[in-house]
Amino acid sequence: MPIYNYSEIIIRRAHLSEVDVIKSIVKDAYTKVKKQLSRTPGALQEGLDKISRHIQMGTQYVALVGDTVVGCMRVQMRGNTGVISRVAVLSQYRKRKIGTRLVQYGENLLEHMGAAYIEIDVYNAIEEQQKFYENLGYEVIDRTVREGEEIVVMQKHLLEEDVIEED
């Protein structure tokens, strides 16, 4: 395997020709996660048609090292809330800051779209997901149960709070 300078990761909107690659990255990334859950994650149940729709809507992004697509994510607005989801990196490219760079890129996009804060949902059963986002400044704001799995809702504020000076 060639050695790359991982500071030169390219992140861009996905192309329709990459739908199969994105599906395989998600499958690879969620294989370990699937074993820790009581059900198959929604990301693994998604068909190529839904991934294609997200590509067409411009919400699906990919990370490349050289010419190889090695990671993906979704970035979208829901009201004034930015949402980052489906962050996935091929197993052989993990621990190289690619996931971090994807999230930071998504945060930058959402900030420029006017998001006041960003939300990310993670499975409670997968501690490393929660720790990953905590290291990026996200805080747990809620817990909910979805299809039998506990989901941790994490949030990061983008706008600085106005400081009121006292006389």
PASE-576838 format. One record per atom (N, C-alpha, C): x negated, y negated, z negated. Coordinates in steps of 0.001 Angstrom, whole numbers, plus 500000, padded with zeros to 6 digits. Layout:
XYZ...
***
This chain:
499156501180500000500000500000500000499106498751500000499415497788500891498592496575500937498735495745499668497728494957499392497774494059498240498214492691498751499215492100498082499727490798498470499512489797497360499460488541497735499462487457496767500924487193496436501360487616495260502767487518494909503218486095494622502294485131494633502718483746494508503296483258495831503108484035496886503617483652498200504816484496498593505750484615497681507003485310497951507906484347498706508517484816499754509468484001500516510870484415500111511701483428499776513106483690499458513936482882500438514909483540501038515767482887502023517118483581502068518056482954502786519356483590503002519155484868503804519953485857503480519866487140504177520446487030505583519961487882506465520474487990507827521362489236507909522347489209508799523235490374508955522459491645509283521359491519509970520560492698510320519937493363509092520004492695507922519385493223506702520383493889505760521619494073506188522645494621505298522260496003504766521708496864505615521296498208505176520123498141504195519204497209504421518055497035503536518534496583502157519466495630502128520005495139500856520686496273500106521487497063500800522166498210500178521138499174499585520043499430500296519033500370499779518273499783498585518037498463498576517381497825497432518266497936496193519557497660496361520496497761495235520551499201494734520609500155495644520650501568495253519400501941494453518247501523494946516995501808494254516972501160492870517371499886492794517296499138491534518280499652490496519441500128490933520472500548489990520427502037489647519489502789490224519391504220489933519140504455488445518188503725487876517865503863486450519029503363485585519616502258485987520739501655485246521916502627485190522209503254486304523346504174486404523279505274485344522087505752485050521907506830484078522250506389482661522205505075482395522451504559481054523894504112480836524718504225481870526108503762481782527081504926481851528295504662481411529324505702481437530040505773482781529761504827483660530391504823484983529393504297486013529728504465487266528885503953488338529029502433488403527921501700488390528001500231488463528681499764489743529368498637489649530069498070490801529153497813491976527915497433491696526952497147492769526721498379493648526776499578493055526560500806493823527813501231494579528955500719494173530210501072494833530511500175496035529758499097496150529997498135497217529630498691498577530502498457499543530233498908500897529464497879501700529008498305502875528268497413503759529117496233504208530444496445504291531334495366504715531331494205503719531332494501502429531320493434501428529971492714501420528898493459501522527574492833501602527517491936502836528039492425503959528067491633505196528850490339505009529982490404504307530774489187504056529975488176503245529243488645502242528432487727501436527302487110502277526749487882503180525727487339504081526356486254504954527526486531505506528200485557506367528611484298505600528960484452504325529340483302503499528112482511503032526923483066503221525698482382502815525377482504501345525929483518500679525694483691499249524702484808498932524244485527499941523320486641499754521913486186500137520968486380499225519581485961499443518666487162499337517503487055499980516506488122499919515136487538499582514298488374498982512905488029498705512034488901499596511057488280500217510147488995501100508712488864500608507971489943500750506530489945500561505984490342501922505307489400502558504925489626503953506206489683504767506367490727505570507583490907506373508563491884505732508265492330504512509078493356503861510066492734502884511352493061503059512379492613502111512258493506500881511981492893499712511721493663498498512714493382497371513555492362497551514514492014496506515693491262497086516744491149496277517935490437496720518716489904495526519637488988495808520533488448494789521667487721495494522692487398494700523793486555495169523813485283494349524128484178495005524211482876494357525478482207494863526344481803493927527568481115494342528098480222493240528956479301493648529607478385492711531024478873492451531445478743491195532841478973490794533221477761489959533865476795490596534142475531489927532830474804489720532554474383488475531267473733488196530258474712487585530582476003487672529718477049487140528967477740488267527656477818488136526865478592489071526816480036488604526842480955489530526805482375489191525692483043489996524806483721489277523771484539489912524119485992489600524148486820490631524519488217490419523746489124491371523851490412491099523255491445491940521761491225492189521046490783491153519590490621491270518981492020491265518227492327492297517643493665492422516295493563493126515335494347492642513996494394493237513614495867493390513029496208494535512581497584494741511647498008493614511794499243493179511040499719492018509530499563492187509004499801493376507553499699493553507045498254493550507953497265493536507554495856493504507892495180492177508344495936491196508704495342489909507463494987489103507687494160488083506617493686487186505638492777487927506128492099488973505283491200489756505933489824489906506890489530489021507560488220488955508513487953490122508851488963490916509755488754492041511165488475491540511633489225490555512956488968489975513028487587489352511971487197488660511904485863488053511994484791489132511251484967490206511271483984491290512643483925491956513292485060492114514650485060492674515584484227491809515577484486490503516468483765489589516143482275489592514862481924489549514481480507489562514934479825490856514834480518491962515297479985493244516810479760493189517534480743492656518981480610492504519356479448491601518627479278490510518887478163489598518698476828490307517635476722491095517361475493491834518489475197492832518917476213493558520032476040494495521285475539493772521614476205492672522829475866491937522751474475491316521578474103490857521407472759490313521680471716491397521173471960492601521408471037493711522851471060494202523582472116493906525005472194494248525872471519493180525242471075492089525975470365491048526467471231489897525925472431489760526335473297488648525920472683487319526824472703486355526511472225485002525768473309484229526096474553484532525433475681483891525548476901484792524783477927484455524757479172485226525145480312484316525961481205484839526339482412484098525838483649484816525449484611484014524990485904484499525596486965483596526154488012484182526690489135483422525698490287483475525449490899482320524583492078482256525272493163481438524866494385481656525406495492480873524759495492479496525579495604478445525052495660477085524136496871476894524424497960477578523650499191477418522231499073477987521965498061478782520666497913479429519921496749478769519218497044477688518548496000476901517531495199477708516814495849478623515785495117479368516380494034480263517631494228480739518277493164481526518496491931480651519045492140479475519322491031478574518013490321478193516966491064477882515673490468477516515083489670478683515225490193479898514729489504481089515342488108481178516656488024481035517332486726481155517083485837479933516953486412478756516611485609477571515253484929477773514312485645478369512991485077478641513049483929479645514131483875480428514308482800481407515186481673480852515524481744479554516269480664478922517771480860478818518260482050479121519700482325479027520056482754477606521265482384477184521768482744475858523074483507475994523290484433475084524545485183475064525663484255474602526744484189475393527880483350475011529147484159474781529171485404475261530376486207475120530050487674475391530930488511474895530877489949475191532286490371475555532398491206476566533701491662477006533575493106477480534681493789477588534667495156478100535312495146479480534586495703480449535064495780481818534931497219482289536033497821482627536058499206483100535297500149482168535489499947480869534902500839479877533471500521479477532854499526480085531477499151479759531459497780479101530644497653478035530494496338477413529585495474478288530091494283478607529370493324479434528960492149478557527716491726478674527200490570477954527188489408478949527882488338478592527904487141479430526841486196478896525916485831479782524809484953479394524916483649480176524417482578479568524568481259480184523308480427479968523056479555480938521950478600480843522487477243481284522306476237480444522733474876480782521704474235481690522185473538482708521288472854483628521220471355483370522327470772482916522380469334482698521907469002481301521102467987481208520638467528479898521793466856479168521917467143477903522936466485477085522537465019476897523516464129476971523231462714476716522846462536475258521775461861475058521302461592473695521885460250473244522589460263472127523174459037471593522256458542470483521773457338470701520889456753469686521703456121468586521282456370467356521960455764466222521286454441465869522088453459465429521533452155465047520943452222463672
***
